[in-house]
Amino acid sequence: MKSCRCVEDAHNFLQALANVSRLKILSILQNGPKCVCEIVSEIGISDKLASHHLKKLREAGLLEEERDGNFIRYSLDGKEIEKGKKFLSEIIK
């Protein structure tokens, strides 16, 4: 049996991804940093809902944020995404 910590980490990673809007956000951010207004216009959800999904992705460690004037620009945290891939590969061999 795989270590419990590895299974927990994989669960948290997958839980963050277990939403179509969050997957769309991650896909959009592959092309570079975006603010909420850009994300909203690309996937067609409200600002409030986009902020909710961004918070979930941030809490999972999948996003980085940087203030740009009045805006916060979100980008992928490549290190954390690689960790998530590693968790999965350790569990599913």
PDB file of N, CA, C and O in Angstrom:
ATOM      1  N   MET A   1       0.848  -1.187   0.000  1.00  0.00           N
ATOM      2  CA  MET A   1       0.000   0.000   0.000  1.00  0.00           C
ATOM      3  C   MET A   1       0.891   1.247   0.000  1.00  0.00           C
ATOM      4  O   MET A   1       1.916   1.288   0.681  1.00  0.00           O
ATOM      5  N   LYS A   2       0.496   2.238  -0.754  1.00  0.00           N
ATOM      6  CA  LYS A   2       1.244   3.498  -0.823  1.00  0.00           C
ATOM      7  C   LYS A   2       1.076   4.265   0.485  1.00  0.00           C
ATOM      8  O   LYS A   2       0.104   4.071   1.215  1.00  0.00           O
ATOM      9  N   SER A   3       2.040   5.139   0.767  1.00  0.00           N
ATOM     10  CA  SER A   3       1.971   5.893   2.020  1.00  0.00           C
ATOM     11  C   SER A   3       0.700   6.732   2.063  1.00  0.00           C
ATOM     12  O   SER A   3       0.224   7.224   1.040  1.00  0.00           O
ATOM     13  N   CYS A   4       0.168   6.882   3.253  1.00  0.00           N
ATOM     14  CA  CYS A   4      -1.069   7.649   3.438  1.00  0.00           C
ATOM     15  C   CYS A   4      -0.892   9.095   2.997  1.00  0.00           C
ATOM     16  O   CYS A   4      -1.804   9.683   2.416  1.00  0.00           O
ATOM     17  N   ARG A   5       0.280   9.672   3.272  1.00  0.00           N
ATOM     18  CA  ARG A   5       0.518  11.082   2.911  1.00  0.00           C
ATOM     19  C   ARG A   5       0.450  11.262   1.399  1.00  0.00           C
ATOM     20  O   ARG A   5      -0.120  12.240   0.917  1.00  0.00           O
ATOM     21  N   CYS A   6       1.019  10.335   0.657  1.00  0.00           N
ATOM     22  CA  CYS A   6       1.004  10.411  -0.801  1.00  0.00           C
ATOM     23  C   CYS A   6      -0.434  10.336  -1.321  1.00  0.00           C
ATOM     24  O   CYS A   6      -0.807  11.058  -2.246  1.00  0.00           O
ATOM     25  N   VAL A   7      -1.222   9.470  -0.724  1.00  0.00           N
ATOM     26  CA  VAL A   7      -2.628   9.324  -1.125  1.00  0.00           C
ATOM     27  C   VAL A   7      -3.406  10.595  -0.791  1.00  0.00           C
ATOM     28  O   VAL A   7      -4.219  11.055  -1.593  1.00  0.00           O
ATOM     29  N   GLU A   8      -3.159  11.163   0.391  1.00  0.00           N
ATOM     30  CA  GLU A   8      -3.827  12.420   0.774  1.00  0.00           C
ATOM     31  C   GLU A   8      -3.469  13.555  -0.166  1.00  0.00           C
ATOM     32  O   GLU A   8      -4.336  14.327  -0.577  1.00  0.00           O
ATOM     33  N   ASP A   9      -2.193  13.657  -0.506  1.00  0.00           N
ATOM     34  CA  ASP A   9      -1.742  14.711  -1.414  1.00  0.00           C
ATOM     35  C   ASP A   9      -2.391  14.553  -2.787  1.00  0.00           C
ATOM     36  O   ASP A   9      -2.821  15.535  -3.393  1.00  0.00           O
ATOM     37  N   ALA A  10      -2.458  13.329  -3.269  1.00  0.00           N
ATOM     38  CA  ALA A  10      -3.101  13.078  -4.564  1.00  0.00           C
ATOM     39  C   ALA A  10      -4.582  13.436  -4.496  1.00  0.00           C
ATOM     40  O   ALA A  10      -5.129  13.998  -5.445  1.00  0.00           O
ATOM     41  N   HIS A  11      -5.233  13.113  -3.378  1.00  0.00           N
ATOM     42  CA  HIS A  11      -6.654  13.433  -3.209  1.00  0.00           C
ATOM     43  C   HIS A  11      -6.870  14.942  -3.265  1.00  0.00           C
ATOM     44  O   HIS A  11      -7.769  15.407  -3.965  1.00  0.00           O
ATOM     45  N   ASN A  12      -6.060  15.713  -2.541  1.00  0.00           N
ATOM     46  CA  ASN A  12      -6.199  17.166  -2.536  1.00  0.00           C
ATOM     47  C   ASN A  12      -5.964  17.754  -3.931  1.00  0.00           C
ATOM     48  O   ASN A  12      -6.672  18.670  -4.349  1.00  0.00           O
ATOM     49  N   PHE A  13      -4.985  17.233  -4.635  1.00  0.00           N
ATOM     50  CA  PHE A  13      -4.684  17.674  -5.995  1.00  0.00           C
ATOM     51  C   PHE A  13      -5.881  17.401  -6.912  1.00  0.00           C
ATOM     52  O   PHE A  13      -6.322  18.280  -7.652  1.00  0.00           O
ATOM     53  N   LEU A  14      -6.392  16.184  -6.852  1.00  0.00           N
ATOM     54  CA  LEU A  14      -7.521  15.811  -7.714  1.00  0.00           C
ATOM     55  C   LEU A  14      -8.793  16.568  -7.346  1.00  0.00           C
ATOM     56  O   LEU A  14      -9.579  16.922  -8.225  1.00  0.00           O
ATOM     57  N   GLN A  15      -8.996  16.816  -6.072  1.00  0.00           N
ATOM     58  CA  GLN A  15     -10.181  17.553  -5.637  1.00  0.00           C
ATOM     59  C   GLN A  15     -10.172  18.970  -6.212  1.00  0.00           C
ATOM     60  O   GLN A  15     -11.216  19.498  -6.594  1.00  0.00           O
ATOM     61  N   ALA A  16      -8.992  19.575  -6.271  1.00  0.00           N
ATOM     62  CA  ALA A  16      -8.883  20.922  -6.851  1.00  0.00           C
ATOM     63  C   ALA A  16      -9.209  20.900  -8.343  1.00  0.00           C
ATOM     64  O   ALA A  16      -9.716  21.882  -8.885  1.00  0.00           O
ATOM     65  N   LEU A  17      -8.919  19.788  -9.001  1.00  0.00           N
ATOM     66  CA  LEU A  17      -9.155  19.678 -10.437  1.00  0.00           C
ATOM     67  C   LEU A  17     -10.563  19.180 -10.786  1.00  0.00           C
ATOM     68  O   LEU A  17     -10.952  19.199 -11.954  1.00  0.00           O
ATOM     69  N   ALA A  18     -11.309  18.744  -9.802  1.00  0.00           N
ATOM     70  CA  ALA A  18     -12.580  18.074 -10.032  1.00  0.00           C
ATOM     71  C   ALA A  18     -13.726  19.035 -10.329  1.00  0.00           C
ATOM     72  O   ALA A  18     -14.814  18.908  -9.768  1.00  0.00           O
ATOM     73  N   ASN A  19     -13.475  19.989 -11.209  1.00  0.00           N
ATOM     74  CA  ASN A  19     -14.503  20.949 -11.595  1.00  0.00           C
ATOM     75  C   ASN A  19     -14.177  21.451 -12.997  1.00  0.00           C
ATOM     76  O   ASN A  19     -13.038  21.828 -13.273  1.00  0.00           O
ATOM     77  N   VAL A  20     -15.152  21.458 -13.865  1.00  0.00           N
ATOM     78  CA  VAL A  20     -14.932  21.855 -15.261  1.00  0.00           C
ATOM     79  C   VAL A  20     -14.398  23.285 -15.355  1.00  0.00           C
ATOM     80  O   VAL A  20     -13.482  23.549 -16.134  1.00  0.00           O
ATOM     81  N   SER A  21     -14.955  24.203 -14.579  1.00  0.00           N
ATOM     82  CA  SER A  21     -14.491  25.594 -14.636  1.00  0.00           C
ATOM     83  C   SER A  21     -13.041  25.713 -14.194  1.00  0.00           C
ATOM     84  O   SER A  21     -12.279  26.487 -14.774  1.00  0.00           O
ATOM     85  N   ARG A  22     -12.651  24.955 -13.171  1.00  0.00           N
ATOM     86  CA  ARG A  22     -11.262  25.017 -12.712  1.00  0.00           C
ATOM     87  C   ARG A  22     -10.314  24.458 -13.758  1.00  0.00           C
ATOM     88  O   ARG A  22      -9.215  24.978 -13.953  1.00  0.00           O
ATOM     89  N   LEU A  23     -10.741  23.403 -14.427  1.00  0.00           N
ATOM     90  CA  LEU A  23      -9.910  22.858 -15.505  1.00  0.00           C
ATOM     91  C   LEU A  23      -9.775  23.856 -16.645  1.00  0.00           C
ATOM     92  O   LEU A  23      -8.704  23.992 -17.237  1.00  0.00           O
ATOM     93  N   LYS A  24     -10.866  24.554 -16.949  1.00  0.00           N
ATOM     94  CA  LYS A  24     -10.801  25.586 -17.992  1.00  0.00           C
ATOM     95  C   LYS A  24      -9.854  26.712 -17.586  1.00  0.00           C
ATOM     96  O   LYS A  24      -9.091  27.213 -18.412  1.00  0.00           O
ATOM     97  N   ILE A  25      -9.903  27.106 -16.325  1.00  0.00           N
ATOM     98  CA  ILE A  25      -9.012  28.160 -15.830  1.00  0.00           C
ATOM     99  C   ILE A  25      -7.560  27.727 -15.974  1.00  0.00           C
ATOM    100  O   ILE A  25      -6.728  28.502 -16.447  1.00  0.00           O
ATOM    101  N   LEU A  26      -7.243  26.495 -15.571  1.00  0.00           N
ATOM    102  CA  LEU A  26      -5.876  26.001 -15.698  1.00  0.00           C
ATOM    103  C   LEU A  26      -5.441  25.978 -17.159  1.00  0.00           C
ATOM    104  O   LEU A  26      -4.298  26.304 -17.482  1.00  0.00           O
ATOM    105  N   SER A  27      -6.350  25.595 -18.027  1.00  0.00           N
ATOM    106  CA  SER A  27      -6.044  25.563 -19.459  1.00  0.00           C
ATOM    107  C   SER A  27      -5.738  26.964 -19.990  1.00  0.00           C
ATOM    108  O   SER A  27      -4.781  27.154 -20.741  1.00  0.00           O
ATOM    109  N   ILE A  28      -6.547  27.929 -19.601  1.00  0.00           N
ATOM    110  CA  ILE A  28      -6.339  29.322 -20.033  1.00  0.00           C
ATOM    111  C   ILE A  28      -4.996  29.849 -19.533  1.00  0.00           C
ATOM    112  O   ILE A  28      -4.284  30.549 -20.254  1.00  0.00           O
ATOM    113  N   LEU A  29      -4.663  29.507 -18.302  1.00  0.00           N
ATOM    114  CA  LEU A  29      -3.436  30.030 -17.700  1.00  0.00           C
ATOM    115  C   LEU A  29      -2.170  29.388 -18.275  1.00  0.00           C
ATOM    116  O   LEU A  29      -1.064  29.857 -18.004  1.00  0.00           O
ATOM    117  N   GLN A  30      -2.319  28.335 -19.055  1.00  0.00           N
ATOM    118  CA  GLN A  30      -1.155  27.752 -19.730  1.00  0.00           C
ATOM    119  C   GLN A  30      -0.560  28.740 -20.723  1.00  0.00           C
ATOM    120  O   GLN A  30       0.618  28.647 -21.069  1.00  0.00           O
ATOM    121  N   ASN A  31      -1.371  29.681 -21.180  1.00  0.00           N
ATOM    122  CA  ASN A  31      -0.916  30.675 -22.145  1.00  0.00           C
ATOM    123  C   ASN A  31      -0.327  31.912 -21.489  1.00  0.00           C
ATOM    124  O   ASN A  31       0.017  32.871 -22.180  1.00  0.00           O
ATOM    125  N   GLY A  32      -0.205  31.907 -20.167  1.00  0.00           N
ATOM    126  CA  GLY A  32       0.382  33.028 -19.439  1.00  0.00           C
ATOM    127  C   GLY A  32      -0.564  33.602 -18.411  1.00  0.00           C
ATOM    128  O   GLY A  32      -1.735  33.227 -18.359  1.00  0.00           O
ATOM    129  N   PRO A  33      -0.062  34.517 -17.588  1.00  0.00           N
ATOM    130  CA  PRO A  33      -0.860  35.107 -16.502  1.00  0.00           C
ATOM    131  C   PRO A  33      -2.081  35.868 -17.014  1.00  0.00           C
ATOM    132  O   PRO A  33      -2.052  36.482 -18.080  1.00  0.00           O
ATOM    133  N   LYS A  34      -3.149  35.809 -16.227  1.00  0.00           N
ATOM    134  CA  LYS A  34      -4.401  36.501 -16.562  1.00  0.00           C
ATOM    135  C   LYS A  34      -5.019  37.061 -15.287  1.00  0.00           C
ATOM    136  O   LYS A  34      -4.804  36.542 -14.192  1.00  0.00           O
ATOM    137  N   CYS A  35      -5.787  38.128 -15.453  1.00  0.00           N
ATOM    138  CA  CYS A  35      -6.568  38.655 -14.335  1.00  0.00           C
ATOM    139  C   CYS A  35      -7.973  38.047 -14.394  1.00  0.00           C
ATOM    140  O   CYS A  35      -8.338  37.406 -15.379  1.00  0.00           O
ATOM    141  N   VAL A  36      -8.746  38.254 -13.341  1.00  0.00           N
ATOM    142  CA  VAL A  36     -10.092  37.681 -13.263  1.00  0.00           C
ATOM    143  C   VAL A  36     -10.941  38.108 -14.465  1.00  0.00           C
ATOM    144  O   VAL A  36     -11.666  37.293 -15.035  1.00  0.00           O
ATOM    145  N   CYS A  37     -10.851  39.379 -14.847  1.00  0.00           N
ATOM    146  CA  CYS A  37     -11.693  39.860 -15.950  1.00  0.00           C
ATOM    147  C   CYS A  37     -11.378  39.123 -17.257  1.00  0.00           C
ATOM    148  O   CYS A  37     -12.282  38.893 -18.060  1.00  0.00           O
ATOM    149  N   GLU A  38     -10.134  38.756 -17.479  1.00  0.00           N
ATOM    150  CA  GLU A  38      -9.770  38.015 -18.691  1.00  0.00           C
ATOM    151  C   GLU A  38     -10.269  36.573 -18.612  1.00  0.00           C
ATOM    152  O   GLU A  38     -10.728  36.010 -19.606  1.00  0.00           O
ATOM    153  N   ILE A  39     -10.173  35.990 -17.433  1.00  0.00           N
ATOM    154  CA  ILE A  39     -10.638  34.611 -17.248  1.00  0.00           C
ATOM    155  C   ILE A  39     -12.146  34.528 -17.436  1.00  0.00           C
ATOM    156  O   ILE A  39     -12.652  33.624 -18.101  1.00  0.00           O
ATOM    157  N   VAL A  40     -12.861  35.485 -16.840  1.00  0.00           N
ATOM    158  CA  VAL A  40     -14.325  35.529 -16.937  1.00  0.00           C
ATOM    159  C   VAL A  40     -14.769  35.614 -18.398  1.00  0.00           C
ATOM    160  O   VAL A  40     -15.681  34.898 -18.813  1.00  0.00           O
ATOM    161  N   SER A  41     -14.139  36.472 -19.164  1.00  0.00           N
ATOM    162  CA  SER A  41     -14.554  36.651 -20.557  1.00  0.00           C
ATOM    163  C   SER A  41     -14.254  35.413 -21.392  1.00  0.00           C
ATOM    164  O   SER A  41     -14.958  35.143 -22.364  1.00  0.00           O
ATOM    165  N   GLU A  42     -13.219  34.655 -21.029  1.00  0.00           N
ATOM    166  CA  GLU A  42     -12.874  33.469 -21.811  1.00  0.00           C
ATOM    167  C   GLU A  42     -13.736  32.261 -21.500  1.00  0.00           C
ATOM    168  O   GLU A  42     -14.017  31.459 -22.390  1.00  0.00           O
ATOM    169  N   ILE A  43     -14.166  32.114 -20.235  1.00  0.00           N
ATOM    170  CA  ILE A  43     -14.947  30.913 -19.920  1.00  0.00           C
ATOM    171  C   ILE A  43     -16.414  31.180 -19.624  1.00  0.00           C
ATOM    172  O   ILE A  43     -17.193  30.243 -19.449  1.00  0.00           O
ATOM    173  N   GLY A  44     -16.797  32.443 -19.566  1.00  0.00           N
ATOM    174  CA  GLY A  44     -18.212  32.773 -19.448  1.00  0.00           C
ATOM    175  C   GLY A  44     -18.852  32.486 -18.105  1.00  0.00           C
ATOM    176  O   GLY A  44     -19.982  32.001 -18.051  1.00  0.00           O
ATOM    177  N   ILE A  45     -18.142  32.779 -17.007  1.00  0.00           N
ATOM    178  CA  ILE A  45     -18.738  32.660 -15.685  1.00  0.00           C
ATOM    179  C   ILE A  45     -18.662  34.023 -15.007  1.00  0.00           C
ATOM    180  O   ILE A  45     -17.971  34.922 -15.487  1.00  0.00           O
ATOM    181  N   SER A  46     -19.367  34.174 -13.902  1.00  0.00           N
ATOM    182  CA  SER A  46     -19.377  35.464 -13.197  1.00  0.00           C
ATOM    183  C   SER A  46     -18.037  35.720 -12.507  1.00  0.00           C
ATOM    184  O   SER A  46     -17.261  34.796 -12.260  1.00  0.00           O
ATOM    185  N   ASP A  47     -17.785  36.990 -12.203  1.00  0.00           N
ATOM    186  CA  ASP A  47     -16.575  37.368 -11.455  1.00  0.00           C
ATOM    187  C   ASP A  47     -16.517  36.625 -10.120  1.00  0.00           C
ATOM    188  O   ASP A  47     -15.474  36.106  -9.723  1.00  0.00           O
ATOM    189  N   LYS A  48     -17.656  36.588  -9.446  1.00  0.00           N
ATOM    190  CA  LYS A  48     -17.722  35.962  -8.126  1.00  0.00           C
ATOM    191  C   LYS A  48     -17.384  34.472  -8.211  1.00  0.00           C
ATOM    192  O   LYS A  48     -16.634  33.952  -7.385  1.00  0.00           O
ATOM    193  N   LEU A  49     -17.939  33.799  -9.208  1.00  0.00           N
ATOM    194  CA  LEU A  49     -17.670  32.369  -9.358  1.00  0.00           C
ATOM    195  C   LEU A  49     -16.218  32.127  -9.765  1.00  0.00           C
ATOM    196  O   LEU A  49     -15.587  31.187  -9.281  1.00  0.00           O
ATOM    197  N   ALA A  50     -15.690  32.960 -10.642  1.00  0.00           N
ATOM    198  CA  ALA A  50     -14.281  32.832 -11.034  1.00  0.00           C
ATOM    199  C   ALA A  50     -13.380  33.016  -9.817  1.00  0.00           C
ATOM    200  O   ALA A  50     -12.419  32.268  -9.635  1.00  0.00           O
ATOM    201  N   SER A  51     -13.686  34.003  -8.989  1.00  0.00           N
ATOM    202  CA  SER A  51     -12.893  34.242  -7.777  1.00  0.00           C
ATOM    203  C   SER A  51     -12.943  33.048  -6.839  1.00  0.00           C
ATOM    204  O   SER A  51     -11.938  32.693  -6.223  1.00  0.00           O
ATOM    205  N   HIS A  52     -14.109  32.432  -6.729  1.00  0.00           N
ATOM    206  CA  HIS A  52     -14.257  31.230  -5.896  1.00  0.00           C
ATOM    207  C   HIS A  52     -13.348  30.109  -6.405  1.00  0.00           C
ATOM    208  O   HIS A  52     -12.633  29.480  -5.625  1.00  0.00           O
ATOM    209  N   HIS A  53     -13.382  29.865  -7.714  1.00  0.00           N
ATOM    210  CA  HIS A  53     -12.561  28.792  -8.284  1.00  0.00           C
ATOM    211  C   HIS A  53     -11.070  29.117  -8.182  1.00  0.00           C
ATOM    212  O   HIS A  53     -10.258  28.227  -7.928  1.00  0.00           O
ATOM    213  N   LEU A  54     -10.710  30.374  -8.376  1.00  0.00           N
ATOM    214  CA  LEU A  54      -9.313  30.778  -8.235  1.00  0.00           C
ATOM    215  C   LEU A  54      -8.828  30.564  -6.805  1.00  0.00           C
ATOM    216  O   LEU A  54      -7.688  30.157  -6.581  1.00  0.00           O
ATOM    217  N   LYS A  55      -9.703  30.842  -5.844  1.00  0.00           N
ATOM    218  CA  LYS A  55      -9.349  30.620  -4.438  1.00  0.00           C
ATOM    219  C   LYS A  55      -9.080  29.141  -4.181  1.00  0.00           C
ATOM    220  O   LYS A  55      -8.107  28.795  -3.511  1.00  0.00           O
ATOM    221  N   LYS A  56      -9.927  28.277  -4.704  1.00  0.00           N
ATOM    222  CA  LYS A  56      -9.745  26.829  -4.519  1.00  0.00           C
ATOM    223  C   LYS A  56      -8.426  26.373  -5.138  1.00  0.00           C
ATOM    224  O   LYS A  56      -7.701  25.574  -4.545  1.00  0.00           O
ATOM    225  N   LEU A  57      -8.116  26.878  -6.325  1.00  0.00           N
ATOM    226  CA  LEU A  57      -6.872  26.506  -6.992  1.00  0.00           C
ATOM    227  C   LEU A  57      -5.651  27.057  -6.245  1.00  0.00           C
ATOM    228  O   LEU A  57      -4.614  26.397  -6.170  1.00  0.00           O
ATOM    229  N   ARG A  58      -5.779  28.264  -5.698  1.00  0.00           N
ATOM    230  CA  ARG A  58      -4.695  28.846  -4.894  1.00  0.00           C
ATOM    231  C   ARG A  58      -4.467  28.024  -3.629  1.00  0.00           C
ATOM    232  O   ARG A  58      -3.330  27.717  -3.271  1.00  0.00           O
ATOM    233  N   GLU A  59      -5.568  27.671  -2.955  1.00  0.00           N
ATOM    234  CA  GLU A  59      -5.466  26.884  -1.721  1.00  0.00           C
ATOM    235  C   GLU A  59      -4.797  25.531  -1.967  1.00  0.00           C
ATOM    236  O   GLU A  59      -4.120  24.992  -1.091  1.00  0.00           O
ATOM    237  N   ALA A  60      -4.996  24.994  -3.167  1.00  0.00           N
ATOM    238  CA  ALA A  60      -4.361  23.725  -3.534  1.00  0.00           C
ATOM    239  C   ALA A  60      -2.908  23.937  -3.950  1.00  0.00           C
ATOM    240  O   ALA A  60      -2.178  22.977  -4.192  1.00  0.00           O
ATOM    241  N   GLY A  61      -2.496  25.201  -4.032  1.00  0.00           N
ATOM    242  CA  GLY A  61      -1.122  25.512  -4.388  1.00  0.00           C
ATOM    243  C   GLY A  61      -0.834  25.497  -5.874  1.00  0.00           C
ATOM    244  O   GLY A  61       0.328  25.523  -6.280  1.00  0.00           O
ATOM    245  N   LEU A  62      -1.878  25.455  -6.694  1.00  0.00           N
ATOM    246  CA  LEU A  62      -1.678  25.334  -8.138  1.00  0.00           C
ATOM    247  C   LEU A  62      -1.477  26.668  -8.842  1.00  0.00           C
ATOM    248  O   LEU A  62      -1.059  26.708  -9.999  1.00  0.00           O
ATOM    249  N   LEU A  63      -1.772  27.756  -8.144  1.00  0.00           N
ATOM    250  CA  LEU A  63      -1.650  29.079  -8.752  1.00  0.00           C
ATOM    251  C   LEU A  63      -0.738  29.984  -7.940  1.00  0.00           C
ATOM    252  O   LEU A  63      -0.590  29.841  -6.727  1.00  0.00           O
ATOM    253  N   GLU A  64      -0.138  30.913  -8.652  1.00  0.00           N
ATOM    254  CA  GLU A  64       0.587  32.013  -8.031  1.00  0.00           C
ATOM    255  C   GLU A  64      -0.170  33.276  -8.397  1.00  0.00           C
ATOM    256  O   GLU A  64      -0.864  33.316  -9.413  1.00  0.00           O
ATOM    257  N   GLU A  65      -0.040  34.302  -7.577  1.00  0.00           N
ATOM    258  CA  GLU A  65      -0.692  35.569  -7.896  1.00  0.00           C
ATOM    259  C   GLU A  65       0.293  36.706  -7.745  1.00  0.00           C
ATOM    260  O   GLU A  65       1.197  36.666  -6.910  1.00  0.00           O
ATOM    261  N   GLU A  66       0.102  37.723  -8.571  1.00  0.00           N
ATOM    262  CA  GLU A  66       0.968  38.893  -8.539  1.00  0.00           C
ATOM    263  C   GLU A  66       0.116  40.129  -8.762  1.00  0.00           C
ATOM    264  O   GLU A  66      -0.681  40.188  -9.698  1.00  0.00           O
ATOM    265  N   ARG A  67       0.290  41.108  -7.900  1.00  0.00           N
ATOM    266  CA  ARG A  67      -0.467  42.356  -8.026  1.00  0.00           C
ATOM    267  C   ARG A  67       0.114  43.167  -9.173  1.00  0.00           C
ATOM    268  O   ARG A  67       1.328  43.322  -9.302  1.00  0.00           O
ATOM    269  N   ASP A  68      -0.802  43.687 -10.014  1.00  0.00           N
ATOM    270  CA  ASP A  68      -0.433  44.519 -11.165  1.00  0.00           C
ATOM    271  C   ASP A  68      -1.357  45.735 -11.147  1.00  0.00           C
ATOM    272  O   ASP A  68      -2.400  45.736 -11.801  1.00  0.00           O
ATOM    273  N   GLY A  69      -0.969  46.778 -10.392  1.00  0.00           N
ATOM    274  CA  GLY A  69      -1.846  47.931 -10.215  1.00  0.00           C
ATOM    275  C   GLY A  69      -3.060  47.530  -9.408  1.00  0.00           C
ATOM    276  O   GLY A  69      -2.937  47.040  -8.285  1.00  0.00           O
ATOM    277  N   ASN A  70      -4.245  47.739  -9.986  1.00  0.00           N
ATOM    278  CA  ASN A  70      -5.494  47.370  -9.313  1.00  0.00           C
ATOM    279  C   ASN A  70      -5.894  45.918  -9.555  1.00  0.00           C
ATOM    280  O   ASN A  70      -6.896  45.449  -9.016  1.00  0.00           O
ATOM    281  N   PHE A  71      -5.125  45.221 -10.351  1.00  0.00           N
ATOM    282  CA  PHE A  71      -5.470  43.846 -10.725  1.00  0.00           C
ATOM    283  C   PHE A  71      -4.534  42.847 -10.062  1.00  0.00           C
ATOM    284  O   PHE A  71      -3.399  43.162  -9.705  1.00  0.00           O
ATOM    285  N   ILE A  72      -5.050  41.633  -9.909  1.00  0.00           N
ATOM    286  CA  ILE A  72      -4.206  40.512  -9.502  1.00  0.00           C
ATOM    287  C   ILE A  72      -4.137  39.595 -10.704  1.00  0.00           C
ATOM    288  O   ILE A  72      -5.162  39.187 -11.250  1.00  0.00           O
ATOM    289  N   ARG A  73      -2.927  39.276 -11.109  1.00  0.00           N
ATOM    290  CA  ARG A  73      -2.719  38.385 -12.245  1.00  0.00           C
ATOM    291  C   ARG A  73      -2.366  37.007 -11.702  1.00  0.00           C
ATOM    292  O   ARG A  73      -1.491  36.861 -10.848  1.00  0.00           O
ATOM    293  N   TYR A  74      -3.068  36.001 -12.216  1.00  0.00           N
ATOM    294  CA  TYR A  74      -2.884  34.623 -11.778  1.00  0.00           C
ATOM    295  C   TYR A  74      -2.078  33.865 -12.818  1.00  0.00           C
ATOM    296  O   TYR A  74      -2.238  34.063 -14.023  1.00  0.00           O
ATOM    297  N   SER A  75      -1.208  32.990 -12.325  1.00  0.00           N
ATOM    298  CA  SER A  75      -0.433  32.134 -13.216  1.00  0.00           C
ATOM    299  C   SER A  75      -0.294  30.757 -12.571  1.00  0.00           C
ATOM    300  O   SER A  75      -0.536  30.587 -11.376  1.00  0.00           O
ATOM    301  N   LEU A  76       0.096  29.792 -13.374  1.00  0.00           N
ATOM    302  CA  LEU A  76       0.278  28.434 -12.879  1.00  0.00           C
ATOM    303  C   LEU A  76       1.548  28.346 -12.045  1.00  0.00           C
ATOM    304  O   LEU A  76       2.555  28.982 -12.358  1.00  0.00           O
ATOM    305  N   ASP A  77       1.492  27.560 -10.995  1.00  0.00           N
ATOM    306  CA  ASP A  77       2.680  27.261 -10.205  1.00  0.00           C
ATOM    307  C   ASP A  77       3.194  25.912 -10.700  1.00  0.00           C
ATOM    308  O   ASP A  77       2.741  24.858 -10.254  1.00  0.00           O
ATOM    309  N   GLY A  78       4.134  25.965 -11.615  1.00  0.00           N
ATOM    310  CA  GLY A  78       4.639  24.756 -12.260  1.00  0.00           C
ATOM    311  C   GLY A  78       5.202  23.732 -11.297  1.00  0.00           C
ATOM    312  O   GLY A  78       5.051  22.530 -11.518  1.00  0.00           O
ATOM    313  N   LYS A  79       5.850  24.184 -10.229  1.00  0.00           N
ATOM    314  CA  LYS A  79       6.425  23.253  -9.256  1.00  0.00           C
ATOM    315  C   LYS A  79       5.338  22.436  -8.573  1.00  0.00           C
ATOM    316  O   LYS A  79       5.467  21.223  -8.408  1.00  0.00           O
ATOM    317  N   GLU A  80       4.265  23.116  -8.179  1.00  0.00           N
ATOM    318  CA  GLU A  80       3.174  22.413  -7.485  1.00  0.00           C
ATOM    319  C   GLU A  80       2.427  21.473  -8.434  1.00  0.00           C
ATOM    320  O   GLU A  80       1.994  20.394  -8.029  1.00  0.00           O
ATOM    321  N   ILE A  81       2.281  21.876  -9.668  1.00  0.00           N
ATOM    322  CA  ILE A  81       1.613  21.005 -10.645  1.00  0.00           C
ATOM    323  C   ILE A  81       2.455  19.752 -10.876  1.00  0.00           C
ATOM    324  O   ILE A  81       1.918  18.649 -10.978  1.00  0.00           O
ATOM    325  N   GLU A  82       3.765  19.924 -10.959  1.00  0.00           N
ATOM    326  CA  GLU A  82       4.652  18.767 -11.109  1.00  0.00           C
ATOM    327  C   GLU A  82       4.566  17.849  -9.894  1.00  0.00           C
ATOM    328  O   GLU A  82       4.600  16.627 -10.036  1.00  0.00           O
ATOM    329  N   LYS A  83       4.453  18.436  -8.691  1.00  0.00           N
ATOM    330  CA  LYS A  83       4.279  17.615  -7.487  1.00  0.00           C
ATOM    331  C   LYS A  83       3.007  16.793  -7.580  1.00  0.00           C
ATOM    332  O   LYS A  83       2.999  15.609  -7.241  1.00  0.00           O
ATOM    333  N   GLY A  84       1.917  17.427  -8.045  1.00  0.00           N
ATOM    334  CA  GLY A  84       0.641  16.716  -8.194  1.00  0.00           C
ATOM    335  C   GLY A  84       0.756  15.560  -9.170  1.00  0.00           C
ATOM    336  O   GLY A  84       0.214  14.482  -8.927  1.00  0.00           O
ATOM    337  N   LYS A  85       1.453  15.777 -10.263  1.00  0.00           N
ATOM    338  CA  LYS A  85       1.673  14.700 -11.234  1.00  0.00           C
ATOM    339  C   LYS A  85       2.466  13.564 -10.588  1.00  0.00           C
ATOM    340  O   LYS A  85       2.200  12.386 -10.825  1.00  0.00           O
ATOM    341  N   LYS A  86       3.438  13.943  -9.773  1.00  0.00           N
ATOM    342  CA  LYS A  86       4.266  12.930  -9.104  1.00  0.00           C
ATOM    343  C   LYS A  86       3.426  12.101  -8.122  1.00  0.00           C
ATOM    344  O   LYS A  86       3.559  10.879  -8.057  1.00  0.00           O
ATOM    345  N   PHE A  87       2.550  12.792  -7.349  1.00  0.00           N
ATOM    346  CA  PHE A  87       1.680  12.066  -6.428  1.00  0.00           C
ATOM    347  C   PHE A  87       0.905  10.992  -7.180  1.00  0.00           C
ATOM    348  O   PHE A  87       0.820   9.842  -6.749  1.00  0.00           O
ATOM    349  N   LEU A  88       0.349  11.392  -8.305  1.00  0.00           N
ATOM    350  CA  LEU A  88      -0.467  10.452  -9.076  1.00  0.00           C
ATOM    351  C   LEU A  88       0.360   9.304  -9.628  1.00  0.00           C
ATOM    352  O   LEU A  88      -0.074   8.152  -9.596  1.00  0.00           O
ATOM    353  N   SER A  89       1.544   9.607 -10.131  1.00  0.00           N
ATOM    354  CA  SER A  89       2.370   8.556 -10.700  1.00  0.00           C
ATOM    355  C   SER A  89       2.851   7.576  -9.619  1.00  0.00           C
ATOM    356  O   SER A  89       3.098   6.405  -9.906  1.00  0.00           O
ATOM    357  N   GLU A  90       2.983   8.061  -8.374  1.00  0.00           N
ATOM    358  CA  GLU A  90       3.367   7.163  -7.280  1.00  0.00           C
ATOM    359  C   GLU A  90       2.236   6.217  -6.916  1.00  0.00           C
ATOM    360  O   GLU A  90       2.471   5.084  -6.497  1.00  0.00           O
ATOM    361  N   ILE A  91       1.019   6.688  -7.076  1.00  0.00           N
ATOM    362  CA  ILE A  91      -0.132   5.860  -6.710  1.00  0.00           C
ATOM    363  C   ILE A  91      -0.526   4.910  -7.840  1.00  0.00           C
ATOM    364  O   ILE A  91      -0.854   3.747  -7.606  1.00  0.00           O
ATOM    365  N   ILE A  92      -0.487   5.425  -9.060  1.00  0.00           N
ATOM    366  CA  ILE A  92      -0.923   4.639 -10.222  1.00  0.00           C
ATOM    367  C   ILE A  92       0.316   4.267 -11.032  1.00  0.00           C
ATOM    368  O   ILE A  92       0.844   5.077 -11.794  1.00  0.00           O
ATOM    369  N   LYS A  93       0.753   3.066 -10.861  1.00  0.00           N
ATOM    370  CA  LYS A  93       1.923   2.570 -11.614  1.00  0.00           C
ATOM    371  C   LYS A  93       1.543   1.405 -12.462  1.00  0.00           C
ATOM    372  O   LYS A  93       2.387   0.852 -13.166  1.00  0.00           O
TER     373      LYS A  93
END
